[in-house]
Amino acid sequence: MARERACRHCHYITTEDRCPVCGSRDLSDDWFDLVIILDTESRIAKKLRESIPEAAKVPGKYAIRVR
């Protein structure tokens, strides 16, 4: 099974070598907590964007904290 890594810029969780959301190659294995965004206009998605402006622009899995 491929390991999941989180993008340090938008916090999107992916198994690829490049973030499919922002295109960054700066991915980390060291991430904590997870939120799944289905609707990018939901209150949770908007709250996530308050602390991480690049996050929750497309549906998917996002890390809350990335080191």
C-alpha positions as CSV (number, residue, x, y, z in Angstrom):
1,M,0.0,0.0,0.0
2,A,1.3,3.5,-0.9
3,R,2.0,5.8,2.0
4,E,0.0,8.9,2.3
5,R,1.9,12.2,2.6
6,A,0.6,15.7,3.2
7,C,1.5,18.8,1.2
8,R,3.2,21.4,3.4
9,H,1.6,24.3,1.4
10,C,-2.1,23.3,1.1
11,H,-2.2,20.3,3.5
12,Y,-3.8,18.0,0.8
13,I,-3.1,14.3,1.5
14,T,-1.9,12.3,-1.4
15,T,0.0,9.2,-2.4
16,E,1.6,10.8,-5.4
17,D,5.0,12.5,-5.6
18,R,3.5,15.9,-6.4
19,C,0.5,17.6,-4.9
20,P,-2.4,17.4,-7.3
21,V,-3.9,20.5,-5.9
22,C,-1.1,23.1,-5.8
23,G,1.7,21.2,-7.7
24,S,4.2,21.3,-4.9
25,R,6.7,18.6,-4.3
26,D,7.2,19.6,-0.7
27,L,5.4,16.7,0.9
28,S,5.7,15.4,4.5
29,D,5.2,12.0,6.1
30,D,4.8,13.8,9.5
31,W,1.2,15.0,9.7
32,F,-1.5,14.7,12.2
33,D,-5.3,14.7,12.2
34,L,-7.4,14.5,9.2
35,V,-10.5,16.2,7.8
36,I,-12.4,15.1,4.7
37,I,-13.9,17.9,2.7
38,L,-16.8,17.0,0.4
39,D,-18.3,20.5,-0.1
40,T,-15.7,23.3,-0.4
41,E,-18.3,25.8,0.7
42,S,-19.1,24.0,4.0
43,R,-18.4,25.8,7.3
44,I,-15.6,23.3,8.1
45,A,-13.9,24.0,4.7
46,K,-14.2,27.8,5.3
47,K,-12.8,27.4,8.8
48,L,-9.9,25.4,7.5
49,R,-9.1,28.1,5.0
50,E,-9.0,30.7,7.8
51,S,-5.9,29.1,9.2
52,I,-4.5,27.6,5.9
53,P,-5.6,29.9,3.0
54,E,-4.5,27.3,0.3
55,A,-6.5,24.5,1.9
56,A,-10.0,23.1,1.0
57,K,-10.2,24.5,-2.5
58,V,-11.0,21.0,-3.9
59,P,-12.8,18.1,-2.3
60,G,-10.5,15.5,-0.6
61,K,-8.5,14.6,2.5
62,Y,-6.6,17.4,4.3
63,A,-4.2,17.2,7.2
64,I,-4.8,19.6,10.1
65,R,-1.2,19.8,11.1
66,V,1.9,19.1,8.9
67,R,5.5,19.2,10.1
